[in-house]
Amino acid sequence: MSFSHHLFFCLNQRSNGDDCCDRHNAFALFEYAKNRVRELGLAGPGKIRVNKAGCLDRCAQGPVLVIYPEGVWYTMVDQEDVEEIIQSHLIKGLPVKRLQLDS
């Protein structure tokens, strides 16, 4: 495996007025995660990759992030939630139960 973890942030946009992750600040949370992972020295081959994703089909629960290889799904509200996911799940190996969605 070329990365220990892949983070996929749904950045789907819907122009028809339906709910989507984009309407819930998903891009800003993606950017925060990408920058923090880099700042913490966790990015790169063999480490963590933060990816953009299209629709992950969980629009009503957005914004949505899924982390592989574990397949853990999260919803988050702000940068503090993303930071908790980084510190707990990615660094300590402990998924953040309060932010998890059913997979």
N, C-alpha and C positions, 0 to 999 in steps of 0.2 A: 504494500500500500504506500502511495507516495505522500499521504498526509495522515496524521493520527486522527484528526477530526475534520469533518466538513460541516460548516454552518450554512444552511440555506435559509435566507430571508425572503419571504414572499414580498415582492414589490409590485404586485399586479395592480393595474389601473383600469377602471371601468368608466367609460364616458357616458353610459346610459343612466347614471344616477344610482345604480345598485352599490351596496356596500362592498368595500374592498380594503385590503391592507394599506394601500397608498393613502387612503383617507384617514388613517390612524397613525400617521407619522412614521411609517415603516422605513422610508428611505433615510431619515435622520438617525433612526436606531441602527440601521445597517451600517451607516457611515461611522457612527460611534463605535460599534463593535469592531469594525475593520481597523480603525485607528488605534483602539485600545489593545487589540491583539498584537498589532505591530509595535506599539510603544512598550509593551511588556516582553517583547522578544519572543513571542509565541508563534509568529508567522513564518512561513517558509516550508520548504520540502521536509517531510518527516514530522512536521509540526501541524499547525492549524491553518485551514483555508476558509475564509469568509466569502461566501458566494451570493450573488443575486439569483433569485428564482422567479419564474412566472407564477401563475396561480397554483397554489397548493391545495385548493378546494376546501379552505376553512375560513372563508370570507367573514362570516358572522363572528368568528373568534379572534379576529385580527387585532393587531399585527401578529403574524405567526412566523416562528423560527423552528426549524427541525435540525437536530444535530445527529450526524452519523459518524461512527458506525452504530451507535447505540439505538438510533431511531427514536430519540426523545423529542417530543413536540412541546413547544412553549408558546405562550402568549405573554406579552409584556406591555407595559404602559409607558415607561420612561427610561432614561439612561441608568438610573439606579437599579432597575430590574435587569437590564443588560449587564451591568457591572456585577450584580449578584450571580448571574448565570456564568459569567467568565470566571469569577473567583471560586465559586463553589463547584460547578460542573467541570469546567475545563482545567482548572488548576488543581483542585482537591479531589476530583472524581466523584463528587456528590451531587446528583441531580437536585434541582430546586423544586421540591414538591409543590409549593404554593403557586408556582407559575406553570406547572405542567398541564398539558391537555391530554385527553385520552388518545392513544395512538391508533 
